[in-house]
Amino acid sequence: MMAKNVVIIGGGASGLMAAIWASRLGAAVTVLEKNDKPGRKLLATGNGRCNFTNRYQDASCYRTGNQERASRVLEQFTEQDTEQFFEQLGIRIRSREGWLYPASEQAQSVLDLLVLEARFRKVKIKTRETAVAVEKAENGYLVRTEGWQYPADSVIICCGSCASQIAGSDGDTLRFADQLQLASIPFSPALCPLRCKGNQFSSWAGVRVRAKITLLVENQEILTEQGELQLTDYGVSGIPVFQISRFAVRACMQKKRAELLVDFFPELTESELTAEFVRRQEICPYKAPKELLIGLLPEKLIPVLIGKKKIPEEMAGAIKSYRLQITGQTDFGKAQVCAGGITLDQLTDSLESVQHPGIFFAGEALDVDGVCGGYNLQWAWSSGSAAGRAAAGEHA
């Protein structure tokens, strides 16, 4: 059987993984990357340290409209497969409570090894090459760029979403979806800071505090997260905010009232915190109400939360149940990933289009986004592997 000719649109994490697996199975692979280098968004992951997967895996770590299909894709290339794959390429793995990083703590190491493996497998990586159309041809497909056309037996679309400030992260995926008449969900920021309504933010900007946050949509509790909250001049940021942001942003897009209920002292219940204030008053009767909080909360946060409150019960209530109205996300540039993309219902378990056999999708092009902790890269590795193998002719 003749080797398959596979063209991959997008040279990010999922595109490079797809290229490696397709080439390992004997396919002739060409990657079309619109930037001057492949994998630029990968370099920004994990604050440049590349949290490339997580040893804790559960379906709840991935948000999608078709959980069953997403899980079947992830089962084809598991977290253990990811560890083995990168160890064989040369990555020494460092675990931080199950969050896995290269020992070098440099995302560049992961990218360099992926590109070296792809080059060794004779993958052609064409940079500054923007794909503008995928068209049916007599034998397969034609991928048209601004200056050339590439014949292909199989095409894998891995051009990602609008997330990040990296040039080229502009959501070409949805343009291809329209061309191919495939159902898709508009992209919205997923792991991102949130903008809130209020005039207090300049007072607390720069404060970091451990807190518990609950997302309320139309006064209904949706999700609760806990961890380090970063208070900004426009609202809130930090991992707990990122974890709930996709649901908050969607609610705002749907014109629903979205709020954060912030507990700035989750270690104690409201009654316990009230008792603590009473105890402090008795021990140090010379202290003003705000001074009772010194040593409990960051100094800049105290006047914002307490205002003119003097009664221990009221102060405890303000600290334990501080409401913020969410007005939306900051912008796509501050989002690590996006929700939305090609829906999984119209694809097979190898991520091939049912309507267009021979066309596959992987990575952020698909309606799957993970929580913080390496899950979005695990999805890139799993989906890229599944699409690359199938595009080269391997049957699941």
C-alpha positions as CSV (number, residue, x, y, z in Angstrom):
1,M,0.0,0.0,0.0
2,M,1.3,3.4,-0.9
3,A,2.2,5.8,1.9
4,K,-0.5,8.3,2.7
5,N,0.1,12.0,2.0
6,V,-1.0,13.9,5.1
7,V,-1.2,17.7,5.3
8,I,-1.5,19.3,8.8
9,I,-2.8,22.8,9.2
10,G,-1.2,24.3,12.3
11,G,2.2,23.5,13.9
12,G,1.3,23.8,17.6
13,A,1.3,21.0,20.2
14,S,-1.4,18.9,18.7
15,G,-0.2,19.5,15.1
16,L,3.4,18.4,15.9
17,M,2.1,15.3,17.8
18,A,-0.1,14.4,14.9
19,A,2.8,14.8,12.5
20,I,5.1,12.6,14.5
21,W,2.6,9.8,14.8
22,A,1.5,9.9,11.1
23,S,5.1,9.9,10.0
24,R,6.0,7.0,12.4
25,L,3.4,5.0,10.5
26,G,5.0,5.8,7.2
27,A,3.0,8.8,6.0
28,A,4.5,11.6,4.1
29,V,3.7,14.6,6.3
30,T,3.7,18.3,5.6
31,V,2.9,20.8,8.4
32,L,1.7,24.3,7.4
33,E,2.4,26.9,10.1
34,K,1.5,30.5,9.6
35,N,4.0,31.8,12.2
36,D,7.8,32.0,11.5
37,K,8.3,29.1,13.9
38,P,6.2,26.2,15.1
39,G,4.9,25.8,18.6
40,R,5.0,29.4,19.7
41,K,1.9,29.1,22.0
42,L,3.5,26.0,23.6
43,L,6.4,28.1,24.8
44,A,4.0,30.2,27.0
45,T,2.4,27.2,28.8
46,G,3.0,26.8,32.5
47,N,4.5,30.3,32.6
48,G,7.2,29.1,30.2
49,R,7.9,26.0,32.3
50,C,5.4,23.7,30.3
51,N,3.1,21.8,32.6
52,F,2.6,19.1,29.9
53,T,0.2,16.7,31.7
54,N,-1.2,15.7,35.1
55,R,-1.1,12.3,36.8
56,Y,-4.6,12.8,38.1
57,Q,-7.0,12.2,35.2
58,D,-10.8,12.3,35.5
59,A,-13.5,13.2,33.0
60,S,-14.4,16.2,35.1
61,C,-11.1,17.8,34.2
62,Y,-12.3,18.2,30.6
63,R,-15.2,20.4,29.6
64,T,-17.0,19.4,26.4
65,G,-20.4,18.8,24.8
66,N,-19.6,15.1,24.3
67,Q,-17.9,13.7,27.3
68,E,-18.1,10.1,26.1
69,R,-16.3,10.8,22.9
70,A,-13.7,13.0,24.5
71,S,-13.0,10.2,27.1
72,R,-12.6,7.6,24.3
73,V,-10.0,9.8,22.6
74,L,-8.1,10.3,25.9
75,E,-8.1,6.6,26.5
76,Q,-6.3,6.0,23.1
77,F,-3.3,8.0,24.4
78,T,-3.3,8.2,28.1
79,E,-1.3,10.2,30.6
80,Q,1.0,7.2,31.1
81,D,1.5,7.1,27.3
82,T,2.4,10.8,27.4
83,E,5.0,10.2,30.1
84,Q,6.6,7.4,28.2
85,F,6.5,9.3,24.9
86,F,8.4,12.3,26.3
87,E,10.8,10.2,28.4
88,Q,11.8,8.4,25.1
89,L,12.3,11.8,23.4
90,G,14.7,12.9,26.3
91,I,12.5,14.7,28.8
92,R,13.3,14.0,32.5
93,I,10.0,14.4,34.3
94,R,9.6,16.5,37.5
95,S,6.3,16.1,39.4
96,R,4.8,18.8,41.6
97,E,1.9,17.1,43.3
98,G,1.1,15.3,40.1
99,W,1.5,18.3,37.8
100,L,4.3,17.2,35.4
101,Y,7.1,19.5,34.0
102,P,10.3,18.9,32.2
103,A,13.3,18.9,34.7
104,S,14.7,21.8,32.7
105,E,11.6,23.7,33.6
106,Q,11.7,25.2,30.1
107,A,8.9,24.8,27.6
108,Q,11.5,25.3,24.9
109,S,12.9,21.8,25.8
110,V,9.6,20.2,25.0
111,L,9.2,22.1,21.7
112,D,12.8,21.4,20.7
113,L,12.4,17.7,21.2
114,L,9.1,17.5,19.3
115,V,10.6,19.4,16.3
116,L,13.8,17.2,16.4
117,E,11.7,14.1,16.3
118,A,9.5,15.5,13.5
119,R,12.6,16.4,11.4
120,F,14.1,13.0,12.0
121,R,10.8,11.5,10.7
122,K,11.2,13.6,7.6
123,V,8.2,15.8,8.4
124,K,8.2,19.0,6.2
125,I,7.4,22.0,8.4
126,K,6.5,24.9,6.2
127,T,6.5,28.2,8.2
128,R,4.9,31.5,7.2
129,E,2.4,29.4,5.2
130,T,-1.2,30.3,5.8
131,A,-3.9,27.8,4.7
132,V,-6.9,29.5,3.3
133,A,-9.1,26.7,2.0
134,V,-9.5,22.9,2.1
135,E,-11.2,21.6,-1.1
136,K,-12.3,18.2,-2.3
137,A,-10.1,16.9,-5.2
138,E,-10.4,13.9,-7.5
139,N,-8.1,11.9,-5.2
140,G,-8.4,13.3,-1.7
141,Y,-8.1,17.0,-1.0
142,L,-6.3,20.2,-1.9
143,V,-5.1,22.5,0.8
144,R,-4.7,26.0,-0.6
145,T,-2.5,28.6,0.9
146,E,-2.0,32.2,-0.2
147,G,0.7,31.2,-2.7
148,W,0.5,27.4,-3.2
149,Q,-1.6,24.3,-3.1
150,Y,-0.9,21.0,-1.4
151,P,-2.5,17.7,-2.4
152,A,-3.4,15.4,0.4
153,D,-5.0,12.0,1.1
154,S,-5.8,13.2,4.6
155,V,-5.9,16.7,6.2
156,I,-5.6,17.4,9.9
157,I,-6.9,20.8,11.1
158,C,-5.1,21.9,14.2
159,C,-5.1,25.6,13.9
160,G,-6.4,26.3,17.4
161,S,-8.4,29.1,18.9
162,C,-8.2,32.8,19.6
163,A,-6.6,32.4,23.0
164,S,-3.2,34.0,23.9
165,Q,-1.4,37.0,22.6
166,I,0.6,34.9,20.2
167,A,0.4,36.1,16.6
168,G,-1.6,33.6,14.5
169,S,-4.0,32.7,17.3
170,D,-6.9,34.0,15.4
171,G,-9.4,31.1,15.3
172,D,-9.0,30.0,11.6
173,T,-10.7,26.8,12.8
174,L,-14.2,28.4,12.5
175,R,-13.5,29.6,9.0
176,F,-12.7,26.0,8.0
177,A,-15.8,24.8,9.8
178,D,-17.9,27.2,7.7
179,Q,-16.2,26.1,4.5
180,L,-16.9,22.5,5.3
181,Q,-20.4,23.2,6.7
182,L,-19.5,21.6,10.0
183,A,-21.2,22.6,13.3
184,S,-19.1,24.6,15.7
185,I,-19.5,26.7,18.8
186,P,-18.1,30.2,18.8
187,F,-14.9,30.6,20.8
188,S,-15.0,32.2,24.2
189,P,-12.1,32.6,26.7
190,A,-11.9,29.7,29.1
191,L,-8.9,29.9,31.5
192,C,-8.8,33.7,32.0
193,P,-9.1,36.6,34.5
194,L,-12.5,38.1,35.1
195,R,-13.5,41.8,34.9
196,C,-15.9,42.9,37.7
197,K,-18.2,45.8,38.4
198,G,-17.0,48.3,41.1
199,N,-14.7,51.1,41.9
200,Q,-12.7,49.4,44.7
201,F,-10.2,47.6,42.5
202,S,-7.4,50.2,42.5
203,S,-7.4,49.9,46.3
204,W,-6.7,46.2,46.3
205,A,-4.7,45.8,43.1
206,G,-1.7,43.6,43.6
207,V,-3.0,41.7,46.6
208,R,-2.7,37.9,46.7
209,V,-4.8,36.0,49.2
210,R,-6.0,32.5,49.7
211,A,-9.8,32.4,49.3
212,K,-12.8,30.3,48.3
213,I,-14.9,31.5,45.4
214,T,-18.4,30.4,44.3
215,L,-19.8,31.2,40.9
216,L,-23.5,32.3,41.0
217,V,-25.5,32.5,37.8
218,E,-28.9,34.0,38.3
219,N,-28.3,33.4,42.0
220,Q,-27.8,29.7,41.5
221,E,-24.5,28.1,42.7
222,I,-22.6,26.7,39.7
223,L,-19.1,25.9,40.9
224,T,-16.8,26.4,43.9
225,E,-13.0,26.6,43.8
226,Q,-10.4,27.4,46.4
227,G,-6.8,28.7,46.2
228,E,-4.7,31.8,45.7
229,L,-6.8,34.7,44.4
230,Q,-5.0,37.6,42.6
231,L,-6.8,40.9,43.0
232,T,-6.3,43.2,40.1
233,D,-7.2,46.7,39.0
234,Y,-10.1,45.4,36.9
235,G,-11.4,42.4,39.1
236,V,-9.9,39.0,39.9
237,S,-7.4,36.5,38.6
238,G,-5.6,33.4,39.7
239,I,-6.1,29.6,39.3
240,P,-9.5,29.4,41.1
241,V,-10.8,32.2,38.8
242,F,-9.5,30.4,35.8
243,Q,-11.2,27.2,36.8
244,I,-14.7,28.8,36.8
245,S,-14.1,31.4,34.1
246,R,-15.5,29.5,31.1
247,F,-18.9,29.2,32.9
248,A,-18.8,32.8,34.0
249,V,-17.9,34.1,30.5
250,R,-20.7,32.0,28.9
251,A,-23.2,33.3,31.4
252,C,-22.2,36.9,30.5
253,M,-22.4,36.2,26.8
254,Q,-26.0,34.9,27.4
255,K,-26.8,38.2,29.2
256,K,-27.3,36.3,32.5
257,R,-26.3,37.8,35.9
258,A,-23.1,36.2,37.0
259,E,-21.5,36.9,40.4
260,L,-18.7,35.7,42.5
261,L,-19.3,35.0,46.2
262,V,-15.8,35.3,47.8
263,D,-14.9,33.9,51.1
264,F,-11.7,35.7,52.1
265,F,-11.1,33.5,55.2
266,P,-12.2,29.9,54.4
267,E,-10.3,28.5,57.4
268,L,-13.0,29.5,59.8
269,T,-16.8,29.5,59.7
270,E,-18.6,32.8,60.0
271,S,-19.5,32.2,63.6
272,E,-15.9,31.2,64.4
273,L,-14.6,34.3,62.7
274,T,-17.1,36.4,64.7
275,A,-15.9,34.8,67.9
276,E,-12.3,35.5,66.9
277,F,-13.1,39.2,66.6
278,V,-14.9,39.3,70.0
279,R,-11.8,37.6,71.6
280,R,-9.5,40.1,70.0
281,Q,-11.7,43.0,71.2
282,E,-11.5,41.6,74.8
283,I,-7.8,41.1,74.7
284,C,-7.0,44.5,73.1
285,P,-9.9,46.9,73.8
286,Y,-7.8,49.8,72.5
287,K,-8.0,48.6,68.9
288,A,-10.4,50.1,66.3
289,P,-12.6,47.6,64.4
290,K,-10.3,47.6,61.4
291,E,-7.2,47.1,63.6
292,L,-8.8,43.8,64.8
293,L,-8.1,42.4,61.3
294,I,-4.4,43.1,61.3
295,G,-2.6,39.8,61.1
296,L,-5.6,38.1,59.5
297,L,-5.8,39.7,56.1
298,P,-3.5,41.8,53.9
299,E,-3.5,45.5,54.9
300,K,-4.8,46.8,51.5
301,L,-7.8,44.4,51.7
302,I,-9.1,45.4,55.1
303,P,-10.7,48.8,54.3
304,V,-12.2,47.4,51.1
305,L,-14.0,44.6,52.9
306,I,-14.9,46.3,56.2
307,G,-15.6,49.9,55.2
308,K,-17.3,51.5,58.3
309,K,-18.5,48.3,59.8
310,K,-17.9,48.0,63.6
311,I,-20.0,45.0,64.7
312,P,-18.1,41.7,64.7
313,E,-20.9,39.8,63.1
314,E,-21.1,42.3,60.2
315,M,-17.3,42.3,59.7
316,A,-17.3,38.5,59.6
317,G,-20.2,38.4,57.1
318,A,-18.4,40.9,54.8
319,I,-15.2,38.8,54.8
320,K,-17.0,35.4,54.4
321,S,-19.6,36.5,51.7
322,Y,-18.2,39.3,49.6
323,R,-20.1,39.6,46.3
324,L,-18.7,40.7,43.0
325,Q,-20.7,41.2,39.8
326,I,-18.9,39.8,36.8
327,T,-19.1,41.8,33.6
328,G,-17.0,39.5,31.5
329,Q,-13.5,38.4,30.6
330,T,-10.6,40.8,30.0
331,D,-9.8,39.8,26.4
332,F,-8.7,36.8,24.4
333,G,-5.1,37.8,24.8
334,K,-5.2,37.0,28.5
335,A,-6.9,33.7,28.1
336,Q,-4.8,30.5,28.2
337,V,-7.3,28.5,26.2
338,C,-10.8,28.9,24.7
339,A,-14.0,27.0,25.0
340,G,-15.8,26.2,21.8
341,G,-14.7,24.9,18.4
342,I,-15.8,21.9,16.2
343,T,-18.3,19.8,18.1
344,L,-17.4,16.1,18.7
345,D,-20.8,14.7,17.7
346,Q,-20.0,14.9,14.0
347,L,-16.6,13.1,14.3
348,T,-15.5,9.6,14.9
349,D,-13.4,8.4,17.8
350,S,-10.3,9.0,15.7
351,L,-11.6,12.6,15.2
352,E,-12.4,12.2,11.5
353,S,-15.3,14.1,10.0
354,V,-18.2,11.7,9.2
355,Q,-19.3,14.2,6.5
356,H,-15.8,14.6,5.0
357,P,-13.9,11.3,5.3
358,G,-10.2,12.1,5.3
359,I,-10.5,15.3,7.2
360,F,-9.5,15.2,10.9
361,F,-9.3,17.7,13.8
362,A,-7.2,17.9,16.9
363,G,-6.3,20.2,19.8
364,E,-8.0,23.5,20.5
365,A,-9.9,23.2,17.2
366,L,-12.3,21.0,19.0
367,D,-14.9,21.7,21.6
368,V,-12.9,20.4,24.5
369,D,-11.1,22.5,27.1
370,G,-9.4,21.4,30.3
371,V,-9.0,22.9,33.7
372,C,-5.7,24.2,34.9
373,G,-3.0,21.6,35.5
374,G,-1.7,20.3,32.2
375,Y,-5.1,19.0,30.9
376,N,-5.2,21.1,27.8
377,L,-1.8,19.8,26.7
378,Q,-2.9,16.3,27.5
379,W,-5.8,16.8,25.2
380,A,-3.4,18.1,22.5
381,W,-1.2,15.0,22.8
382,S,-4.2,12.6,22.9
383,S,-6.2,14.2,20.1
384,G,-3.1,14.8,17.9
385,S,-2.0,11.1,18.3
386,A,-5.5,9.8,17.5
387,A,-5.8,12.0,14.4
388,G,-2.3,11.4,13.2
389,R,-2.5,7.7,13.4
390,A,-5.9,7.5,11.7
391,A,-4.9,9.9,9.0
392,A,-1.9,7.7,8.2
393,G,-4.2,4.7,7.8
394,E,-4.1,3.0,11.2
395,H,-7.5,1.7,12.2
396,A,-8.6,2.0,15.9
